[in-house]
Amino acid sequence: MQHQRLKQQQQALMQQALLQQQSLYHPGILAPPQIEPIPSGNLPPGFVPSTCRSVYVGNIHTQVTEPLLQEVFASTGPVEGCKLVRKE
């Protein structure tokens, strides 16, 4: 009986956490691109786009987590890692 109650509480907490993360989604973030990217636009001569490994994004909401951020970027392709740096 105690085990079943504990399991129900854990499931309720997981659902609550999932709902909180879902509320952080913005339709513009997950919407498909409206225009095709121009791979050669304003890049220096000899630049190879496939060598680009890092992306900096600022003004991230305080409730956004690394897994959520990684999930958003994974919609554009494989993500090797995600590091969220916060100012204290």
PyMOL commands that set and color helices and strands:
alter all, ss='L'
color gray80, all
select helices_A, chain A and resi 2-22+27-30+49-51+66-74
alter helices_A, ss='H'
color red, helices_A
deselect
rebuild
show_as cartoon
